[in-house]
Amino acid sequence: MLKITGERGTGKDSISLILEGRLAGLWVEELNSYWCKLTESQQKNAGIDLSGVTFIDATGKALLGRLWRQGARLWATGCLTRCIVEEITGERGGAAEIDRDERRCS
């Protein structure tokens, strides 16, 4: 099971997605659907908090990689999630920001 909570940031277009549970199986598509419903400006200013995630499968990791390339900032605190975020971003420390050139929902 995966719980996704959206919290508005200080700017009207910023949002944080707080994930809790397992990012695996059918729940990966649930996150993708939630992401695609965000406006482009919200996607540009979105952060994904993975501190409550207990497991990420290969499909979940692939989705996080795509969301990161589309502009999402990823935060992680646990050993598993921090390692996955570092693999995706190539940066140590569990959080990263990137160039925002690739923006597509499919």
C-alpha positions as CSV (number, residue, x, y, z in Angstrom):
1,M,0.0,0.0,0.0
2,L,1.1,3.6,-0.7
3,K,-0.2,6.8,0.8
4,I,0.4,10.0,-1.2
5,T,-0.3,13.3,0.6
6,G,0.1,16.5,-1.3
7,E,1.1,19.6,0.7
8,R,1.1,23.1,-0.8
9,G,4.3,25.0,-0.4
10,T,4.8,28.7,0.3
11,G,4.4,29.6,-3.4
12,K,1.1,28.9,-5.1
13,D,2.7,26.5,-7.6
14,S,4.9,24.5,-5.2
15,I,3.9,21.2,-3.8
16,S,5.4,18.4,-1.8
17,L,4.3,14.9,-2.3
18,I,4.8,12.9,0.9
19,L,4.9,9.1,0.3
20,E,4.3,6.5,2.9
21,G,4.5,2.7,2.4
22,R,5.6,0.7,-0.6
23,L,6.4,2.2,-4.0
24,A,6.0,-1.1,-5.9
25,G,3.6,-2.9,-8.2
26,L,0.3,-1.1,-8.8
27,W,1.3,1.7,-6.5
28,V,3.9,2.9,-8.9
29,E,1.1,3.8,-11.5
30,E,-0.8,5.5,-8.7
31,L,2.1,7.9,-8.1
32,N,2.5,8.4,-11.9
33,S,-1.2,9.3,-12.2
34,Y,-1.0,11.7,-9.3
35,W,2.1,13.3,-10.9
36,C,0.4,13.7,-14.2
37,K,-2.5,15.5,-12.6
38,L,-0.2,18.2,-11.4
39,T,0.1,21.3,-13.5
40,E,3.4,21.8,-15.3
41,S,4.3,24.7,-12.9
42,Q,3.6,22.4,-9.9
43,Q,5.8,19.7,-11.4
44,K,8.6,22.3,-11.8
45,N,8.4,23.1,-8.1
46,A,7.5,19.7,-6.7
47,G,9.4,17.8,-4.0
48,I,8.9,14.1,-3.3
49,D,9.5,13.1,0.3
50,L,10.5,9.4,0.5
51,S,11.2,9.3,4.2
52,G,8.1,7.2,4.9
53,V,8.7,4.7,2.1
54,T,9.6,1.2,3.2
55,F,10.3,-0.5,-0.1
56,I,10.9,0.6,-3.8
57,D,10.9,-2.0,-6.6
58,A,12.6,-1.6,-10.0
59,T,9.5,0.0,-11.5
60,G,9.3,2.5,-8.7
61,K,12.9,3.4,-9.1
62,A,12.5,3.9,-12.8
63,L,9.5,6.2,-12.2
64,L,11.4,8.2,-9.6
65,G,14.2,8.6,-12.1
66,R,11.8,9.9,-14.7
67,L,10.1,12.3,-12.2
68,W,13.6,13.6,-11.2
69,R,14.5,14.2,-14.8
70,Q,11.2,16.1,-15.1
71,G,12.1,18.4,-12.3
72,A,11.1,16.7,-9.0
73,R,13.3,17.1,-6.0
74,L,13.7,13.9,-4.1
75,W,14.2,13.7,-0.3
76,A,15.2,10.6,1.5
77,T,16.3,9.7,5.1
78,G,16.4,6.0,5.3
79,C,19.3,3.9,4.2
80,L,17.4,2.2,1.4
81,T,15.8,5.3,0.0
82,R,18.9,7.4,0.4
83,C,20.9,4.9,-1.6
84,I,18.2,4.8,-4.4
85,V,18.1,8.6,-4.6
86,E,21.8,8.8,-4.8
87,E,21.8,6.3,-7.6
88,I,19.2,8.2,-9.5
89,T,20.7,11.7,-9.0
90,G,24.4,10.8,-8.8
91,E,24.6,13.0,-5.7
92,R,25.3,12.1,-2.1
93,G,23.0,13.4,0.7
94,G,19.6,12.2,-0.3
95,A,18.3,15.4,-2.0
96,A,18.9,16.9,-5.4
97,E,17.7,19.4,-7.9
98,I,18.3,19.3,-11.7
99,D,17.9,20.9,-15.0
100,R,14.2,20.7,-16.0
101,D,14.4,19.8,-19.7
102,E,12.3,16.6,-19.9
103,R,8.6,17.1,-19.1
104,R,6.2,14.4,-20.2
105,C,3.6,12.3,-18.7
106,S,2.9,9.0,-20.5
